[in-house]
């Protein structure tokens, strides 16, 4: 039976807000998976850590994005009803007043799905994958990564076009785009 590739990536962050490129780490996951063709899912396990596909090699673009989120969402945590100390789990030992970080994360991605082609991520010329820390600095920020092939072998009693595999249709709309 086929088992999907799964990995948990962990990062320490150093700033209240930061954007860190993780394309190399994700391509390493693709290499470890052994997949030539398939799909990769990246999922943030935090409610104050977002994901993005963007031109992260342009530092002023990253700065503009974090400035935009900061200006869009009121930064005074006392202005929000949300308080960490009121969490029903009782896990908070201090009141972080981090509601702005939660609201900003809602404006980003919780997960990203990417195509794998020829053993690498299918990204445009200037695109990278990055995470956005919105409530740092923090230790052990986690991203769940899962990859699976386009063709999944069926059990011996399965039937699919007589080939023994289930083929998932693919459409690479816009492949090779530079934006």
N, C-alpha and C positions, 0 to 999 in steps of 0.2 A: 504494500500500500504506500502511496506517495505521502510524504510528510512535508509540509511547507517549511521553509527556512524561517526561523524566528530568532531575534536577538534584541537585547535591551542595551541601549547606549546610555551612558551616564556622563554628565558634564558638570563641572563646577563653574559658576559664573562669578564675575568680579565687580559688576556695576549694577546700579539700580535698573538701568535700561541698557541692553546691548544686543547687537545682532551678530551672530557667529555663523559663519559658513560651515556646513557639514557635508558638502558634496563628496569630498574625499572619503569620509567615513561611510557614507552610503554606498559609494562605488566599491569600497572594501567589502561591505555586506553582500553586494551583488557577486563579487568575485568568490567570496566564501560559499555562497549559495550554489555556485556552479551553473547558474542559469545563463543561457544564451538569449532566451526570448521569454518574456513573462511580464509580471506586474509586481511593483514594490509599493507597499503601504508604509508610511511613517506616521506615527500617532503620538502626540504629546500627552504624557500622563499627568499633566499639571494644568490647573485652571488659570495660571498666570504666566504661562509659557506658550507662545504661538509659533507657527511655522509659516514659511513663505518661500516662493520661487521668485527670485528677483536678481537684478544685476548687482550683487553684493561686492564686486570688486571696485565699484564706484563708491568710495566712502561718504561723499557728500549726499548721495542718494539715500544711503542708510541713515545718515544724520537727519535728512529731511523727513524721512518716514517716522523716526522716533519723535522728532519735534512735532510733526502733524498729530500723532496720537496723543502726545502730552498736551498740546493746545486744544485738541478736540474734547478731551475728557477732563473734567475738573480734578485737580490734583489733591485737593484738601480732603483726606479720607474722613474727616469729621462731618463732611457734608452729606454722607451716605448713611443709609439705614444699616447696611452690612457692617458687622463688627466680628472679627475673628473670635473674640471672647464669648460671643453669643452662639457659636457653632454648637449644634446639638450633640456632637461627639464628645465635647468637653476636652478635645485634644489640644486646644490652644492654651498655652501657659501665659501668653501676653496678648495684648490687644494691638494687632499690627495696623489696623485702619488701612488695609490694602484694597478696599473696594475699587479705587481707580484702576488698579492693575487687572482686576477681574473684568471690569468693563472694557478696558483696552484690548484684552485678549479676545473678547467677543468680536472685535473688528478684524481679527486676523484668522488664520486657519488653525483648527485643532488637529487636522490630519491632511496629508497630501498623498495622492496616488500618482505614481509615475510608471511609464513604460520602460521595460528593459529590452534593448535590441542589441544584438551582437555583443552580449556580455557587459553592457554599460547602460547607464541611465540615458534616456532620450531627452536631452535638454537642448534648448536653442543656444546659439553661439555665445550669448552673453549671460545666459541663465545659470544660477547656482541655487542650491537649496540651503536655507538657513533657519535657525531658530531665533526667536525674539524673546529675550528675557525681559519681563515687565515688572518684576518684583524682587530684584536681586539686592545684594549678592546672595547666592544660594549654593549649597553643596548638593551634589547628587541629583541634578535635574535629569529626568529620564525620558527617553524617547523609545517607543516600541517600534520595531521594524519587522515586517513580515514580507516574504517574497514567495511567489508561486509561478509555475510555468504556464505557458499558453496551452500546452497539451498536457492533460492530466490522465495518467494511465487508469483504466477502469479495473475493477476486480475481475477475476477470471470468469465470473458468471455474467458480467456486464456485456452489453451489446451497443456498439456505436459505429455505424458505417462499416462494420466488419473489420475495423482496423485495431480494435482494442484500446483506443484512446478517445477521449472526449476533446474535440477541438472547440476552443472558445474563439468566436469571430473577433477580429481586430480591425480597427480603422485608425490609421495614424494621420488624422486630419491635421494639416499644417506642418507636417514634418519638414524640417529644414528651415523653418521660419527664423528670422533673425531678431524679432522683437520680443 
